[in-house]
Amino acid sequence: MNRMLLGYSPDFDLFEDTDAAGPATGRASRKAVVFDTESAGLAAELLNAADGPHLAATLRRLVRVHAAPGAVGPAAAELVALLRGAARQALPLVTAATARQAGTTYKRMGRFFGIELEGLTPEDQEFELARRFAQLVREAARQLARAPAGLPPAAAARWAAGRAARRLAPGWTQVRDAAGAATSTSAGRWVRHGAGVTVLNP
């Protein structure tokens, strides 16, 4: 992979920047001119680590960098574990697959992010998928500080991942609905009567 990255120079004006555009839908378009240089650098780093033993360490560092200081702890470790699982679905790895097999894999990965990759070269497809995954990691880390108070670390991580997935990875169905579920279970009004509790709006 290192040799590939050294010789790889993608056209940075090919892709849409979804950070400020809401949910990720549509096609990775050659008409777009805005490029998120930060996520491009993270994408190259993730691709460099994806086919080796360094992915977990890279994810831990990225979560630590982008999460609020108070959010780094057990919940961050749980989030890294979730992101490692997502990487198996959406982060391109170096394989011996044929071009046809690689195309099928990238098409499936594109659905994870709600995008189509038709018209891009295999190298550009790989880089765009890694860039989208970098955005997902960054957004999930940022959301961790906004998790409802009192959630256990695993639930807080799923909440943060779910919020990021709703915006950037609609195909990450394992966590996509976790944010709403956690919010609904932590919301509501109640009144204590002695040793009992009456829920006013379950």
C-alpha positions in Angstrom: 0.0 0.0 0.0 2.8 2.4 0.7 4.1 2.1 -2.9 0.5 2.7 -4.2 0.1 5.9 -2.1 3.5 7.2 -3.1 2.5 7.0 -6.7 -1.1 8.0 -6.3 -2.2 11.5 -7.1 -6.0 11.8 -7.1 -7.8 14.8 -8.7 -8.8 16.6 -5.6 -11.5 18.6 -7.4 -13.6 15.5 -8.3 -15.6 15.0 -5.1 -18.3 16.7 -3.2 -17.7 17.8 0.4 -20.6 16.4 2.4 -19.6 17.9 5.8 -21.9 20.9 5.4 -24.4 19.3 3.1 -26.4 17.1 5.5 -27.1 13.4 4.8 -24.8 11.7 2.3 -26.8 10.9 -0.8 -26.3 11.1 -4.5 -23.3 10.6 -6.8 -19.6 11.4 -6.3 -19.7 14.0 -9.0 -16.9 15.3 -11.2 -18.7 18.6 -11.3 -17.9 19.5 -7.7 -15.0 21.8 -7.0 -15.0 21.8 -3.2 -12.6 19.4 -1.5 -12.1 18.7 2.2 -8.3 18.6 2.4 -8.4 17.4 6.0 -10.5 14.3 5.2 -8.2 13.8 2.2 -5.2 13.5 4.4 -7.0 11.2 6.8 -8.1 9.1 3.9 -4.5 8.5 2.8 -3.6 7.6 6.4 -6.5 5.2 6.7 -5.6 3.5 3.4 -2.1 3.2 4.5 -3.2 1.4 7.7 -6.1 -0.5 6.4 -4.3 -3.6 5.2 -2.0 -3.9 8.3 -2.2 -4.2 12.0 -2.2 -0.5 12.5 -5.9 0.3 11.8 -7.0 0.1 15.4 -4.2 2.4 16.6 -5.0 4.9 13.8 -8.6 4.9 14.7 -7.8 5.4 18.4 -5.6 8.4 17.5 -8.2 9.9 15.2 -11.0 9.6 17.8 -8.7 11.1 20.4 -7.8 14.0 18.2 -11.4 14.9 17.2 -13.3 14.1 20.3 -13.8 16.6 23.1 -11.3 16.1 26.0 -14.0 15.0 28.3 -15.2 12.4 25.9 -12.0 10.4 25.8 -12.3 7.3 27.9 -14.2 4.0 28.0 -16.8 5.4 25.5 -14.0 6.3 23.1 -12.7 2.8 23.2 -16.2 1.4 22.5 -16.5 3.8 19.6 -13.2 2.6 18.1 -14.5 -1.0 18.3 -17.6 0.1 16.4 -15.6 1.9 13.8 -13.3 -1.1 13.3 -16.5 -3.1 12.5 -17.6 -0.5 10.1 -14.2 -0.5 8.4 -14.8 -4.1 7.4 -17.9 -3.0 5.5 -16.7 0.3 4.0 -13.0 0.9 4.0 -11.2 -0.4 0.9 -8.5 -3.0 1.6 -5.7 -4.2 -0.7 -6.8 -7.6 -2.0 -6.0 -9.8 -4.9 -9.5 -9.4 -6.3 -10.0 -9.1 -10.0 -11.2 -5.7 -11.4 -14.7 -7.1 -11.6 -14.7 -8.3 -8.0 -13.2 -5.0 -6.9 -16.0 -3.1 -8.7 -18.6 -5.2 -7.0 -17.0 -4.6 -3.6 -16.8 -0.8 -4.1 -20.4 -0.7 -5.3 -21.5 -2.3 -2.1 -19.2 0.0 -0.1 -20.8 3.0 -1.9 -24.2 1.9 -0.7 -22.9 2.0 2.9 -22.4 5.8 2.4 -25.4 6.3 0.2 -23.4 7.2 -2.9 -22.7 5.9 -6.4 -19.2 5.6 -7.7 -19.9 5.0 -11.4 -17.6 6.9 -13.7 -14.7 7.0 -11.3 -11.5 5.0 -11.8 -10.8 2.2 -9.3 -8.2 4.4 -7.7 -10.5 7.3 -7.3 -13.3 5.0 -6.0 -10.9 3.7 -3.4 -9.8 7.1 -2.3 -13.4 8.5 -2.2 -14.5 5.6 0.0 -11.6 6.2 2.3 -12.4 9.9 2.4 -16.0 9.3 3.3 -14.9 6.9 6.0 -12.5 9.5 7.4 -15.4 12.0 7.6 -17.5 9.3 9.4 -14.7 8.8 12.0 -14.4 12.5 12.6 -18.1 13.1 13.0 -18.6 10.1 15.3 -15.8 11.3 17.5 -17.3 14.8 17.7 -20.7 13.5 18.5 -19.4 11.5 21.5 -19.2 14.6 23.6 -22.9 15.2 22.9 -24.2 11.8 24.1 -27.0 12.1 26.7 -25.6 12.1 30.2 -25.8 8.9 32.1 -25.5 6.5 29.2 -23.1 3.6 29.7 -19.9 3.8 27.6 -21.1 1.2 25.0 -24.5 3.0 24.7 -22.8 6.4 24.4 -20.6 5.1 21.6 -23.5 3.6 19.7 -25.4 6.9 20.1 -22.5 8.9 18.7 -22.0 6.4 15.8 -25.7 6.5 15.1 -25.8 10.3 14.8 -22.8 10.2 12.5 -24.3 7.3 10.4 -27.6 9.2 10.0 -25.7 12.0 8.4 -22.9 10.3 6.5 -23.4 6.5 6.3 -27.1 5.5 5.9 -26.0 2.0 5.2 -24.5 1.5 8.6 -27.7 0.0 9.8 -26.3 -1.6 12.9 -26.0 1.8 14.6 -28.1 4.1 12.4 -31.1 4.1 14.7 -29.2 4.0 18.0 -29.3 7.8 18.5 -33.0 8.0 18.4 -33.5 5.0 20.7 -31.0 6.3 23.3 -32.7 9.7 23.3 -36.2 8.3 23.6 -35.2 6.1 26.6 -33.5 9.0 28.4 -36.2 11.5 27.8 -39.5 12.1 29.5 -41.1 13.6 32.6 -41.7 11.7 35.8 -42.8 12.3 39.4 -41.6 10.3 42.5 -44.2 9.2 45.0 -42.4 7.7 48.0 -40.6 4.6 46.7 -42.5 4.7 43.4 -42.2 6.7 40.2 -45.0 7.9 37.9 -44.0 8.5 34.3 -45.9 11.4 32.8 -44.9 11.1 29.1 -43.3 7.8 28.4 
